[in-house]
């Protein structure tokens, strides 16, 4: 049964949107937006804030929704076919049973969004009588473009995303059980802790993807589609983890004692993923971590002045609010890394000299440098496609 959409004139829509914005701002005259089965196709809503709105069964097909906010929205059964949702924020949105076929969601934030099935009422005829019954309707994102988007902990169970592009997405903890993923492009995606039980993945590419602790059940991808993929830490890395932890403790002692106790730690070539949550708020000044694997490691709040990460794989690593003055990130992989609030300014050293933070030849695709301090930072030949620098101080930075 085809959906019947009602029309709404521009004057009324404008007034409803005005009231919703007042509601969001907690101002007098505000009213939460409620729309059901309304046709809003082929319209321009760039930068509009629909947060917390009820938009059930709304038709947004072909609309320009770039940078639009749908945070916590209930959009059960709505349609976004061929819509522009670039940089849109759909975090924690109810997207059950939505249609996203052909939509552009590149760079969008879909953290904890819910794409699972919904129940829809359909009328059928039986023995000459009209009978209302409820049927499951699964979300559809066939051919959608999610390149560089964030889908951490989102729910895609049972959804169809045949031929969709998830290249270089952050999809940590995403649930894709029973999903239709035939011919999907998941190359370079961070799928740490993702669940694929019962998913149909014929022809899906996981080239260069991060598959740490990913669960495929009895149907893992064939080796031909896993070229360059990073799998879970091996037994040797797990057994070495306690040693690495002791080495970091010794490094803190070495620094705080001025070298009279402890020892300068060199974690080069090591797999730090078994200690992913251990490195927060530590004093690790001048730490050496060259050519190491530290994908997804959380260094937030740590003192890492003058640290060396040259040649390391730091995709998805977290450096929020770190002191990284003078740190060396030459030739590192930092796709989807988060430097929000970090200090990357020059580090004063002996004889009035300074050491600059260096990202020469680094891969910074979709990395976050929002509100960072990176004065005179070196970004020569760095790949910064999709990276964000909102509120950052880059005075004197070199490219």
VEXROPA-81330 format. One record per residue (C-alpha): residue in one letter; x, y, z; residue number from 1. Coordinates in steps of 0.1 Angstrom, whole numbers. Each point is the difference from the previous one (the first is absolute). Last residue first. Layout:
VEXROPA-81330
<r rest="A" c1="X" c2="Y" c3="Z" nr="NUM"/>
...
***
This chain:
VEXROPA-81330
<r rest="X" c1="514" c2="234" c3="49" nr="399"/>
<r rest="X" c1="16" c2="19" c3="29" nr="398"/>
<r rest="X" c1="-19" c2="14" c3="30" nr="397"/>
<r rest="X" c1="8" c2="36" c3="9" nr="396"/>
<r rest="X" c1="-33" c2="5" c3="18" nr="395"/>
<r rest="X" c1="-19" c2="-33" c3="1" nr="394"/>
<r rest="X" c1="-23" c2="8" c3="29" nr="393"/>
<r rest="X" c1="-29" c2="-24" c3="-2" nr="392"/>
<r rest="X" c1="-36" c2="11" c3="4" nr="391"/>
<r rest="X" c1="-13" c2="-24" c3="-26" nr="390"/>
<r rest="X" c1="29" c2="-20" c3="-15" nr="389"/>
<r rest="X" c1="-17" c2="-29" c3="-17" nr="388"/>
<r rest="X" c1="17" c2="-27" c3="-21" nr="387"/>
<r rest="X" c1="-19" c2="-11" c3="-31" nr="386"/>
<r rest="X" c1="31" c2="-4" c3="-22" nr="385"/>
<r rest="X" c1="30" c2="10" c3="21" nr="384"/>
<r rest="X" c1="27" c2="-20" c3="-18" nr="383"/>
<r rest="X" c1="32" c2="14" c3="14" nr="382"/>
<r rest="X" c1="26" c2="12" c3="-25" nr="381"/>
<r rest="X" c1="14" c2="26" c3="25" nr="380"/>
<r rest="X" c1="-22" c2="2" c3="31" nr="379"/>
<r rest="X" c1="25" c2="16" c3="23" nr="378"/>
<r rest="X" c1="-14" c2="18" c3="30" nr="377"/>
<r rest="X" c1="9" c2="37" c3="4" nr="376"/>
<r rest="X" c1="-29" c2="5" c3="24" nr="375"/>
<r rest="X" c1="-19" c2="-32" c3="5" nr="374"/>
<r rest="X" c1="-25" c2="7" c3="29" nr="373"/>
<r rest="X" c1="-30" c2="-22" c3="-4" nr="372"/>
<r rest="X" c1="-36" c2="11" c3="2" nr="371"/>
<r rest="X" c1="-11" c2="-25" c3="-27" nr="370"/>
<r rest="X" c1="28" c2="-21" c3="-14" nr="369"/>
<r rest="X" c1="-21" c2="-30" c3="-9" nr="368"/>
<r rest="X" c1="13" c2="-25" c3="-26" nr="367"/>
<r rest="X" c1="-20" c2="-7" c3="-31" nr="366"/>
<r rest="X" c1="31" c2="-9" c3="-20" nr="365"/>
<r rest="X" c1="32" c2="9" c3="20" nr="364"/>
<r rest="X" c1="25" c2="-22" c3="-19" nr="363"/>
<r rest="X" c1="34" c2="13" c3="11" nr="362"/>
<r rest="X" c1="26" c2="11" c3="-26" nr="361"/>
<r rest="X" c1="14" c2="26" c3="24" nr="360"/>
<r rest="X" c1="-21" c2="2" c3="31" nr="359"/>
<r rest="X" c1="26" c2="17" c3="22" nr="358"/>
<r rest="X" c1="-6" c2="19" c3="33" nr="357"/>
<r rest="X" c1="28" c2="25" c3="2" nr="356"/>
<r rest="X" c1="30" c2="-1" c3="23" nr="355"/>
<r rest="X" c1="12" c2="32" c3="15" nr="354"/>
<r rest="X" c1="35" c2="14" c3="7" nr="353"/>
<r rest="X" c1="9" c2="24" c3="28" nr="352"/>
<r rest="X" c1="31" c2="-19" c3="10" nr="351"/>
<r rest="X" c1="-18" c2="-32" c3="9" nr="350"/>
<r rest="X" c1="-36" c2="-8" c3="-10" nr="349"/>
<r rest="X" c1="-33" c2="20" c3="-3" nr="348"/>
<r rest="X" c1="-28" c2="-21" c3="-15" nr="347"/>
<r rest="X" c1="-18" c2="16" c3="-30" nr="346"/>
<r rest="X" c1="-39" c2="-2" c3="2" nr="345"/>
<r rest="X" c1="-18" c2="-32" c3="-5" nr="344"/>
<r rest="X" c1="-23" c2="3" c3="31" nr="343"/>
<r rest="X" c1="-30" c2="-23" c3="-4" nr="342"/>
<r rest="X" c1="-36" c2="13" c3="3" nr="341"/>
<r rest="X" c1="-14" c2="-25" c3="-25" nr="340"/>
<r rest="X" c1="29" c2="-22" c3="-14" nr="339"/>
<r rest="X" c1="-23" c2="-29" c3="-11" nr="338"/>
<r rest="X" c1="14" c2="-25" c3="-25" nr="337"/>
<r rest="X" c1="-24" c2="-8" c3="-29" nr="336"/>
<r rest="X" c1="30" c2="-9" c3="-23" nr="335"/>
<r rest="X" c1="32" c2="5" c3="19" nr="334"/>
<r rest="X" c1="25" c2="-21" c3="-19" nr="333"/>
<r rest="X" c1="35" c2="13" c3="8" nr="332"/>
<r rest="X" c1="27" c2="11" c3="-24" nr="331"/>
<r rest="X" c1="13" c2="27" c3="24" nr="330"/>
<r rest="X" c1="-20" c2="2" c3="32" nr="329"/>
<r rest="X" c1="27" c2="15" c3="22" nr="328"/>
<r rest="X" c1="-12" c2="19" c3="31" nr="327"/>
<r rest="X" c1="13" c2="35" c3="8" nr="326"/>
<r rest="X" c1="-28" c2="9" c3="23" nr="325"/>
<r rest="X" c1="-24" c2="-29" c3="3" nr="324"/>
<r rest="X" c1="-17" c2="8" c3="32" nr="323"/>
<r rest="X" c1="-31" c2="-21" c3="-4" nr="322"/>
<r rest="X" c1="-36" c2="15" c3="3" nr="321"/>
<r rest="X" c1="-14" c2="-27" c3="-23" nr="320"/>
<r rest="X" c1="27" c2="-22" c3="-15" nr="319"/>
<r rest="X" c1="-21" c2="-29" c3="-10" nr="318"/>
<r rest="X" c1="12" c2="-26" c3="-26" nr="317"/>
<r rest="X" c1="-24" c2="-8" c3="-29" nr="316"/>
<r rest="X" c1="29" c2="-9" c3="-23" nr="315"/>
<r rest="X" c1="33" c2="3" c3="19" nr="314"/>
<r rest="X" c1="21" c2="-23" c3="-22" nr="313"/>
<r rest="X" c1="36" c2="10" c3="8" nr="312"/>
<r rest="X" c1="27" c2="14" c3="-23" nr="311"/>
<r rest="X" c1="12" c2="26" c3="24" nr="310"/>
<r rest="X" c1="-18" c2="1" c3="33" nr="309"/>
<r rest="X" c1="27" c2="19" c3="20" nr="308"/>
<r rest="X" c1="-10" c2="18" c3="32" nr="307"/>
<r rest="X" c1="14" c2="36" c3="5" nr="306"/>
<r rest="X" c1="-28" c2="8" c3="24" nr="305"/>
<r rest="X" c1="-22" c2="-29" c3="6" nr="304"/>
<r rest="X" c1="-18" c2="9" c3="32" nr="303"/>
<r rest="X" c1="-33" c2="-20" c3="-1" nr="302"/>
<r rest="X" c1="-35" c2="13" c3="1" nr="301"/>
<r rest="X" c1="-13" c2="-24" c3="-27" nr="300"/>
<r rest="X" c1="25" c2="-27" c3="-11" nr="299"/>
<r rest="X" c1="-28" c2="-24" c3="-10" nr="298"/>
<r rest="X" c1="13" c2="-27" c3="-24" nr="297"/>
<r rest="X" c1="-23" c2="-5" c3="-30" nr="296"/>
<r rest="X" c1="28" c2="-12" c3="-23" nr="295"/>
<r rest="X" c1="33" c2="0" c3="19" nr="294"/>
<r rest="X" c1="22" c2="-22" c3="-22" nr="293"/>
<r rest="X" c1="36" c2="10" c3="3" nr="292"/>
<r rest="X" c1="25" c2="13" c3="-26" nr="291"/>
<r rest="X" c1="15" c2="24" c3="26" nr="290"/>
<r rest="X" c1="-14" c2="4" c3="35" nr="289"/>
<r rest="X" c1="26" c2="19" c3="21" nr="288"/>
<r rest="X" c1="-13" c2="19" c3="30" nr="287"/>
<r rest="X" c1="16" c2="34" c3="5" nr="286"/>
<r rest="X" c1="-26" c2="10" c3="27" nr="285"/>
<r rest="X" c1="-22" c2="-29" c3="10" nr="284"/>
<r rest="X" c1="-17" c2="13" c3="31" nr="283"/>
<r rest="X" c1="-33" c2="-19" c3="-1" nr="282"/>
<r rest="X" c1="-36" c2="13" c3="-3" nr="281"/>
<r rest="X" c1="-13" c2="-29" c3="-23" nr="280"/>
<r rest="X" c1="25" c2="-26" c3="-12" nr="279"/>
<r rest="X" c1="-18" c2="-31" c3="14" nr="278"/>
<r rest="X" c1="-31" c2="-1" c3="-22" nr="277"/>
<r rest="X" c1="16" c2="-16" c3="-31" nr="276"/>
<r rest="X" c1="24" c2="-22" c3="20" nr="275"/>
<r rest="X" c1="-6" c2="-31" c3="-22" nr="274"/>
<r rest="X" c1="2" c2="24" c3="-30" nr="273"/>
<r rest="X" c1="36" c2="10" c3="7" nr="272"/>
<r rest="X" c1="16" c2="-22" c3="-26" nr="271"/>
<r rest="X" c1="37" c2="6" c3="2" nr="270"/>
<r rest="X" c1="25" c2="12" c3="-27" nr="269"/>
<r rest="X" c1="13" c2="28" c3="21" nr="268"/>
<r rest="X" c1="-11" c2="0" c3="37" nr="267"/>
<r rest="X" c1="32" c2="16" c3="12" nr="266"/>
<r rest="X" c1="-3" c2="10" c3="37" nr="265"/>
<r rest="X" c1="26" c2="21" c3="18" nr="264"/>
<r rest="X" c1="8" c2="-18" c3="32" nr="263"/>
<r rest="X" c1="-9" c2="1" c3="37" nr="262"/>
<r rest="X" c1="21" c2="19" c3="25" nr="261"/>
<r rest="X" c1="25" c2="29" c3="0" nr="260"/>
<r rest="X" c1="-11" c2="12" c3="-34" nr="259"/>
<r rest="X" c1="-15" c2="33" c3="11" nr="258"/>
<r rest="X" c1="-22" c2="-18" c3="26" nr="257"/>
<r rest="X" c1="-33" c2="10" c3="-17" nr="256"/>
<r rest="X" c1="13" c2="-11" c3="-34" nr="255"/>
<r rest="X" c1="15" c2="-33" c3="10" nr="254"/>
<r rest="X" c1="-29" c2="-9" c3="23" nr="253"/>
<r rest="X" c1="-25" c2="7" c3="-28" nr="252"/>
<r rest="X" c1="21" c2="-22" c3="-24" nr="251"/>
<r rest="X" c1="0" c2="-28" c3="26" nr="250"/>
<r rest="X" c1="-37" c2="0" c3="1" nr="249"/>
<r rest="X" c1="0" c2="0" c3="-39" nr="248"/>
<r rest="X" c1="23" c2="-30" c3="0" nr="247"/>
<r rest="X" c1="-22" c2="-19" c3="25" nr="246"/>
<r rest="X" c1="-29" c2="3" c3="-23" nr="245"/>
<r rest="X" c1="21" c2="-11" c3="-29" nr="244"/>
<r rest="X" c1="10" c2="-31" c3="19" nr="243"/>
<r rest="X" c1="-36" c2="-8" c3="9" nr="242"/>
<r rest="X" c1="-10" c2="3" c3="-37" nr="241"/>
<r rest="X" c1="26" c2="-25" c3="-13" nr="240"/>
<r rest="X" c1="-23" c2="-30" c3="4" nr="239"/>
<r rest="X" c1="-27" c2="17" c3="-19" nr="238"/>
<r rest="X" c1="23" c2="10" c3="-28" nr="237"/>
<r rest="X" c1="14" c2="-36" c3="-3" nr="236"/>
<r rest="X" c1="-35" c2="-14" c3="-1" nr="235"/>
<r rest="X" c1="-9" c2="20" c3="-30" nr="234"/>
<r rest="X" c1="-17" c2="34" c3="1" nr="233"/>
<r rest="X" c1="-33" c2="1" c3="-21" nr="232"/>
<r rest="X" c1="2" c2="4" c3="-38" nr="231"/>
<r rest="X" c1="12" c2="30" c3="-20" nr="230"/>
<r rest="X" c1="-11" c2="-3" c3="-36" nr="229"/>
<r rest="X" c1="27" c2="4" c3="-27" nr="228"/>
<r rest="X" c1="-19" c2="-22" c3="-24" nr="227"/>
<r rest="X" c1="-31" c2="-14" c3="16" nr="226"/>
<r rest="X" c1="-23" c2="-5" c3="-30" nr="225"/>
<r rest="X" c1="22" c2="-28" c3="-15" nr="224"/>
<r rest="X" c1="2" c2="-16" c3="34" nr="223"/>
<r rest="X" c1="-37" c2="-9" c3="-1" nr="222"/>
<r rest="X" c1="-22" c2="18" c3="25" nr="221"/>
<r rest="X" c1="-10" c2="-19" c3="32" nr="220"/>
<r rest="X" c1="-32" c2="-21" c3="0" nr="219"/>
<r rest="X" c1="-1" c2="-20" c3="32" nr="218"/>
<r rest="X" c1="-4" c2="30" c3="23" nr="217"/>
<r rest="X" c1="15" c2="32" c3="-15" nr="216"/>
<r rest="X" c1="9" c2="17" c3="33" nr="215"/>
<r rest="X" c1="25" c2="30" c3="-2" nr="214"/>
<r rest="X" c1="25" c2="-1" c3="29" nr="213"/>
<r rest="X" c1="24" c2="23" c3="-20" nr="212"/>
<r rest="X" c1="-13" c2="1" c3="-36" nr="211"/>
<r rest="X" c1="17" c2="33" c3="-12" nr="210"/>
<r rest="X" c1="-6" c2="2" c3="-37" nr="209"/>
<r rest="X" c1="29" c2="1" c3="-25" nr="208"/>
<r rest="X" c1="-21" c2="-18" c3="-26" nr="207"/>
<r rest="X" c1="-33" c2="-12" c3="15" nr="206"/>
<r rest="X" c1="-18" c2="-3" c3="-34" nr="205"/>
<r rest="X" c1="-35" c2="-15" c3="-1" nr="204"/>
<r rest="X" c1="-4" c2="-24" c3="-30" nr="203"/>
<r rest="X" c1="-24" c2="-23" c3="18" nr="202"/>
<r rest="X" c1="-6" c2="14" c3="35" nr="201"/>
<r rest="X" c1="-34" c2="-13" c3="12" nr="200"/>
<r rest="X" c1="-1" c2="6" c3="37" nr="199"/>
<r rest="X" c1="-9" c2="-30" c3="23" nr="198"/>
<r rest="X" c1="22" c2="13" c3="28" nr="197"/>
<r rest="X" c1="18" c2="31" c3="-11" nr="196"/>
<r rest="X" c1="8" c2="17" c3="34" nr="195"/>
<r rest="X" c1="25" c2="29" c3="2" nr="194"/>
<r rest="X" c1="26" c2="1" c3="28" nr="193"/>
<r rest="X" c1="24" c2="21" c3="-20" nr="192"/>
<r rest="X" c1="-15" c2="7" c3="-34" nr="191"/>
<r rest="X" c1="22" c2="30" c3="-9" nr="190"/>
<r rest="X" c1="-6" c2="3" c3="-37" nr="189"/>
<r rest="X" c1="30" c2="0" c3="-24" nr="188"/>
<r rest="X" c1="-20" c2="-18" c3="-27" nr="187"/>
<r rest="X" c1="-35" c2="-7" c3="9" nr="186"/>
<r rest="X" c1="-14" c2="1" c3="-35" nr="185"/>
<r rest="X" c1="-31" c2="-20" c3="-2" nr="184"/>
<r rest="X" c1="-5" c2="-26" c3="-27" nr="183"/>
<r rest="X" c1="-26" c2="-19" c3="20" nr="182"/>
<r rest="X" c1="-6" c2="15" c3="34" nr="181"/>
<r rest="X" c1="-35" c2="-12" c3="8" nr="180"/>
<r rest="X" c1="-2" c2="1" c3="38" nr="179"/>
<r rest="X" c1="-7" c2="-31" c3="21" nr="178"/>
<r rest="X" c1="21" c2="14" c3="29" nr="177"/>
<r rest="X" c1="15" c2="33" c3="-9" nr="176"/>
<r rest="X" c1="5" c2="14" c3="35" nr="175"/>
<r rest="X" c1="26" c2="28" c3="2" nr="174"/>
<r rest="X" c1="25" c2="-2" c3="29" nr="173"/>
<r rest="X" c1="25" c2="23" c3="-18" nr="172"/>
<r rest="X" c1="-12" c2="12" c3="-34" nr="171"/>
<r rest="X" c1="22" c2="29" c3="-8" nr="170"/>
<r rest="X" c1="-2" c2="3" c3="-37" nr="169"/>
<r rest="X" c1="30" c2="-1" c3="-23" nr="168"/>
<r rest="X" c1="-21" c2="-14" c3="-29" nr="167"/>
<r rest="X" c1="-36" c2="-9" c3="9" nr="166"/>
<r rest="X" c1="-13" c2="0" c3="-35" nr="165"/>
<r rest="X" c1="-34" c2="-17" c3="-6" nr="164"/>
<r rest="X" c1="-2" c2="-28" c3="-27" nr="163"/>
<r rest="X" c1="-28" c2="-18" c3="19" nr="162"/>
<r rest="X" c1="-8" c2="18" c3="32" nr="161"/>
<r rest="X" c1="-30" c2="-19" c3="12" nr="160"/>
<r rest="X" c1="-9" c2="2" c3="37" nr="159"/>
<r rest="X" c1="-4" c2="-32" c3="21" nr="158"/>
<r rest="X" c1="20" c2="13" c3="30" nr="157"/>
<r rest="X" c1="15" c2="34" c3="-9" nr="156"/>
<r rest="X" c1="2" c2="14" c3="36" nr="155"/>
<r rest="X" c1="26" c2="27" c3="6" nr="154"/>
<r rest="X" c1="27" c2="-4" c3="25" nr="153"/>
<r rest="X" c1="24" c2="23" c3="-19" nr="152"/>
<r rest="X" c1="-15" c2="11" c3="-34" nr="151"/>
<r rest="X" c1="24" c2="29" c3="-8" nr="150"/>
<r rest="X" c1="1" c2="10" c3="-37" nr="149"/>
<r rest="X" c1="31" c2="1" c3="-21" nr="148"/>
<r rest="X" c1="-18" c2="-14" c3="-31" nr="147"/>
<r rest="X" c1="-36" c2="-8" c3="8" nr="146"/>
<r rest="X" c1="-13" c2="-1" c3="-36" nr="145"/>
<r rest="X" c1="-33" c2="-18" c3="-5" nr="144"/>
<r rest="X" c1="-2" c2="-26" c3="-27" nr="143"/>
<r rest="X" c1="-26" c2="-21" c3="19" nr="142"/>
<r rest="X" c1="-9" c2="17" c3="33" nr="141"/>
<r rest="X" c1="-32" c2="-17" c3="8" nr="140"/>
<r rest="X" c1="-15" c2="-4" c3="35" nr="139"/>
<r rest="X" c1="-22" c2="-30" c3="7" nr="138"/>
<r rest="X" c1="-38" c2="1" c3="2" nr="137"/>
<r rest="X" c1="-17" c2="-26" c3="21" nr="136"/>
<r rest="X" c1="-37" c2="-5" c3="-6" nr="135"/>
<r rest="X" c1="-31" c2="10" c3="20" nr="134"/>
<r rest="X" c1="-34" c2="-9" c3="-11" nr="133"/>
<r rest="X" c1="-32" c2="19" c3="-9" nr="132"/>
<r rest="X" c1="-27" c2="-21" c3="-17" nr="131"/>
<r rest="X" c1="-24" c2="14" c3="-26" nr="130"/>
<r rest="X" c1="-28" c2="-25" c3="-5" nr="129"/>
<r rest="X" c1="-10" c2="-19" c3="-32" nr="128"/>
<r rest="X" c1="12" c2="-33" c3="12" nr="127"/>
<r rest="X" c1="34" c2="15" c3="7" nr="126"/>
<r rest="X" c1="12" c2="34" c3="-13" nr="125"/>
<r rest="X" c1="32" c2="15" c3="13" nr="124"/>
<r rest="X" c1="9" c2="32" c3="18" nr="123"/>
<r rest="X" c1="35" c2="5" c3="13" nr="122"/>
<r rest="X" c1="12" c2="13" c3="34" nr="121"/>
<r rest="X" c1="38" c2="4" c3="3" nr="120"/>
<r rest="X" c1="23" c2="-16" c3="26" nr="119"/>
<r rest="X" c1="36" c2="11" c3="1" nr="118"/>
<r rest="X" c1="33" c2="-17" c3="-9" nr="117"/>
<r rest="X" c1="33" c2="12" c3="13" nr="116"/>
<r rest="X" c1="18" c2="32" c3="-11" nr="115"/>
<r rest="X" c1="7" c2="14" c3="35" nr="114"/>
<r rest="X" c1="26" c2="28" c3="2" nr="113"/>
<r rest="X" c1="26" c2="-5" c3="27" nr="112"/>
<r rest="X" c1="24" c2="24" c3="-17" nr="111"/>
<r rest="X" c1="-14" c2="10" c3="-35" nr="110"/>
<r rest="X" c1="23" c2="30" c3="-5" nr="109"/>
<r rest="X" c1="2" c2="8" c3="-37" nr="108"/>
<r rest="X" c1="33" c2="4" c3="-19" nr="107"/>
<r rest="X" c1="-16" c2="-15" c3="-32" nr="106"/>
<r rest="X" c1="-37" c2="-6" c3="4" nr="105"/>
<r rest="X" c1="-9" c2="2" c3="-37" nr="104"/>
<r rest="X" c1="-34" c2="-17" c3="-6" nr="103"/>
<r rest="X" c1="-3" c2="-26" c3="-28" nr="102"/>
<r rest="X" c1="-23" c2="-22" c3="21" nr="101"/>
<r rest="X" c1="-6" c2="15" c3="34" nr="100"/>
<r rest="X" c1="-34" c2="-14" c3="8" nr="99"/>
<r rest="X" c1="-9" c2="-1" c3="37" nr="98"/>
<r rest="X" c1="-13" c2="-31" c3="18" nr="97"/>
<r rest="X" c1="13" c2="11" c3="33" nr="96"/>
<r rest="X" c1="20" c2="32" c3="-1" nr="95"/>
<r rest="X" c1="-5" c2="10" c3="36" nr="94"/>
<r rest="X" c1="28" c2="26" c3="4" nr="93"/>
<r rest="X" c1="28" c2="-5" c3="26" nr="92"/>
<r rest="X" c1="23" c2="21" c3="-22" nr="91"/>
<r rest="X" c1="-15" c2="12" c3="-32" nr="90"/>
<r rest="X" c1="23" c2="30" c3="-5" nr="89"/>
<r rest="X" c1="3" c2="9" c3="-37" nr="88"/>
<r rest="X" c1="35" c2="5" c3="-15" nr="87"/>
<r rest="X" c1="-13" c2="-10" c3="-34" nr="86"/>
<r rest="X" c1="-37" c2="-9" c3="1" nr="85"/>
<r rest="X" c1="-9" c2="7" c3="-36" nr="84"/>
<r rest="X" c1="-32" c2="-20" c3="-8" nr="83"/>
<r rest="X" c1="-1" c2="-27" c3="-27" nr="82"/>
<r rest="X" c1="-26" c2="-19" c3="19" nr="81"/>
<r rest="X" c1="-5" c2="15" c3="35" nr="80"/>
<r rest="X" c1="-33" c2="-17" c3="9" nr="79"/>
<r rest="X" c1="-15" c2="-1" c3="35" nr="78"/>
<r rest="X" c1="-11" c2="-33" c3="16" nr="77"/>
<r rest="X" c1="8" c2="11" c3="36" nr="76"/>
<r rest="X" c1="16" c2="34" c3="0" nr="75"/>
<r rest="X" c1="0" c2="6" c3="37" nr="74"/>
<r rest="X" c1="28" c2="25" c3="5" nr="73"/>
<r rest="X" c1="27" c2="-4" c3="26" nr="72"/>
<r rest="X" c1="23" c2="24" c3="-18" nr="71"/>
<r rest="X" c1="-14" c2="8" c3="-35" nr="70"/>
<r rest="X" c1="23" c2="29" c3="-7" nr="69"/>
<r rest="X" c1="4" c2="12" c3="-36" nr="68"/>
<r rest="X" c1="36" c2="5" c3="-13" nr="67"/>
<r rest="X" c1="-12" c2="-9" c3="-35" nr="66"/>
<r rest="X" c1="-37" c2="-7" c3="-1" nr="65"/>
<r rest="X" c1="-7" c2="8" c3="-37" nr="64"/>
<r rest="X" c1="-31" c2="-19" c3="-9" nr="63"/>
<r rest="X" c1="-2" c2="-27" c3="-27" nr="62"/>
<r rest="X" c1="-24" c2="-21" c3="21" nr="61"/>
<r rest="X" c1="-9" c2="16" c3="33" nr="60"/>
<r rest="X" c1="-34" c2="-18" c3="3" nr="59"/>
<r rest="X" c1="-11" c2="-1" c3="37" nr="58"/>
<r rest="X" c1="-11" c2="-34" c3="14" nr="57"/>
<r rest="X" c1="4" c2="12" c3="36" nr="56"/>
<r rest="X" c1="18" c2="33" c3="5" nr="55"/>
<r rest="X" c1="-3" c2="5" c3="38" nr="54"/>
<r rest="X" c1="26" c2="26" c3="8" nr="53"/>
<r rest="X" c1="28" c2="-5" c3="26" nr="52"/>
<r rest="X" c1="25" c2="21" c3="-20" nr="51"/>
<r rest="X" c1="-14" c2="14" c3="-33" nr="50"/>
<r rest="X" c1="27" c2="27" c3="-3" nr="49"/>
<r rest="X" c1="3" c2="14" c3="-35" nr="48"/>
<r rest="X" c1="35" c2="3" c3="-15" nr="47"/>
<r rest="X" c1="-12" c2="-5" c3="-36" nr="46"/>
<r rest="X" c1="-37" c2="-7" c3="-1" nr="45"/>
<r rest="X" c1="-6" c2="5" c3="-38" nr="44"/>
<r rest="X" c1="-30" c2="-18" c3="-14" nr="43"/>
<r rest="X" c1="-2" c2="-29" c3="-26" nr="42"/>
<r rest="X" c1="-24" c2="-20" c3="21" nr="41"/>
<r rest="X" c1="-18" c2="13" c3="32" nr="40"/>
<r rest="X" c1="-32" c2="-21" c3="-5" nr="39"/>
<r rest="X" c1="-16" c2="-6" c3="34" nr="38"/>
<r rest="X" c1="-7" c2="-35" c3="14" nr="37"/>
<r rest="X" c1="0" c2="11" c3="36" nr="36"/>
<r rest="X" c1="15" c2="33" c3="12" nr="35"/>
<r rest="X" c1="5" c2="11" c3="37" nr="34"/>
<r rest="X" c1="24" c2="29" c3="7" nr="33"/>
<r rest="X" c1="4" c2="9" c3="37" nr="32"/>
<r rest="X" c1="-15" c2="34" c3="8" nr="31"/>
<r rest="X" c1="17" c2="32" c3="10" nr="30"/>
<r rest="X" c1="-20" c2="31" c3="7" nr="29"/>
<r rest="X" c1="22" c2="11" c3="29" nr="28"/>
<r rest="X" c1="36" c2="-12" c3="-3" nr="27"/>
<r rest="X" c1="17" c2="-33" c3="9" nr="26"/>
<r rest="X" c1="24" c2="4" c3="-29" nr="25"/>
<r rest="X" c1="-11" c2="-34" c3="-15" nr="24"/>
<r rest="X" c1="-37" c2="11" c3="5" nr="23"/>
<r rest="X" c1="7" c2="34" c3="-18" nr="22"/>
<r rest="X" c1="15" c2="-20" c3="-29" nr="21"/>
<r rest="X" c1="-31" c2="-21" c3="-1" nr="20"/>
<r rest="X" c1="-23" c2="30" c3="0" nr="19"/>
<r rest="X" c1="19" c2="14" c3="-30" nr="18"/>
<r rest="X" c1="-1" c2="-34" c3="-18" nr="17"/>
<r rest="X" c1="-38" c2="-1" c3="5" nr="16"/>
<r rest="X" c1="-4" c2="36" c3="-13" nr="15"/>
<r rest="X" c1="21" c2="-7" c3="-31" nr="14"/>
<r rest="X" c1="-20" c2="-32" c3="-7" nr="13"/>
<r rest="X" c1="-32" c2="19" c3="2" nr="12"/>
<r rest="X" c1="12" c2="27" c3="-24" nr="11"/>
<r rest="X" c1="16" c2="-27" c3="-23" nr="10"/>
<r rest="X" c1="-33" c2="-19" c3="-5" nr="9"/>
<r rest="X" c1="-3" c2="-35" c3="14" nr="8"/>
<r rest="X" c1="-10" c2="-30" c3="-21" nr="7"/>
<r rest="X" c1="-11" c2="-34" c3="12" nr="6"/>
<r rest="X" c1="17" c2="-32" c3="-10" nr="5"/>
<r rest="X" c1="-17" c2="-32" c3="-9" nr="4"/>
<r rest="X" c1="23" c2="-31" c3="3" nr="3"/>
<r rest="X" c1="-5" c2="-27" c3="-26" nr="2"/>
<r rest="X" c1="-15" c2="-33" c3="11" nr="1"/>
***
